[in-house]
């Protein structure tokens, strides 16, 4: 799917299975988070269809990345 004026795939909409694969979790875990109302990872709802933006996944990964301090 190509959007007009889209120069990259950053705003590509991914299925729950694709998003789960990127995050290394099961799609059922994403469904549970949506059901609980956990909005830490935003999603797009198109009728009954759920999609995740690639940019939101990237932001979620960055926000949840914990870098250990280097001790000298």
WOSULTA-V134339 format. One record per residue. N is the residue number from 0. SS is DSSP state (H for helix, E for strand, C for the rest). PHI is phi in degrees with one decimal (999 if undefined). OMEGA is omega in whole degrees, 0 to 359 (NA if undefined). Layout:
N:SS:PHI:OMEGA, N:SS:PHI:OMEGA
This chain:
0:C:999:179, 1:C:-115.4:179, 2:C:-91.0:176, 3:C:-64.0:180, 4:C:62.5:179, 5:C:-95.8:182, 6:C:-95.3:180, 7:C:-145.6:179, 8:C:-100.1:184, 9:C:-64.2:181, 10:C:-102.7:178, 11:C:-62.9:177, 12:E:-90.5:183, 13:E:-111.4:175, 14:C:-71.2:177, 15:H:-61.4:178, 16:H:-64.5:179, 17:H:-66.2:179, 18:H:-63.0:180, 19:H:-62.4:179, 20:H:-63.3:179, 21:H:-63.6:182, 22:H:-81.8:180, 23:C:75.9:178, 24:C:-129.3:178, 25:C:-88.1:177, 26:H:-60.2:178, 27:H:-63.1:177, 28:H:-66.1:177, 29:H:-64.4:179, 30:H:-62.5:179, 31:H:-63.6:179, 32:H:-63.2:178, 33:H:-63.8:181, 34:H:-62.7:179, 35:H:-74.0:181, 36:C:87.6:178, 37:C:-72.0:183, 38:C:-102.4:178, 39:C:-62.1:176, 40:C:-116.3:182, 41:C:-62.7:177, 42:C:-139.8:180, 43:E:-109.8:179, 44:E:-113.7:179, 45:E:-114.1:188, 46:C:69.8:177, 47:C:-97.9:184, 48:E:-89.2:179, 49:E:-107.8:177, 50:E:-135.7:178, 51:E:-123.5:177, 52:E:-78.4:178, 53:H:-57.6:180, 54:H:-63.5:178, 55:H:-67.6:177, 56:H:-63.4:179, 57:H:-61.2:179, 58:H:-63.9:179, 59:H:-60.2:179, 60:H:-63.7:180, 61:H:-62.5:181, 62:H:-65.0:183, 63:C:-103.6:176, 64:C:-86.8:180, 65:C:-111.2:180, 66:C:-99.4:178, 67:C:-76.8:178, 68:C:-73.1:177, 69:C:-86.2:180, 70:C:-93.8:180, 71:C:-107.7:NA
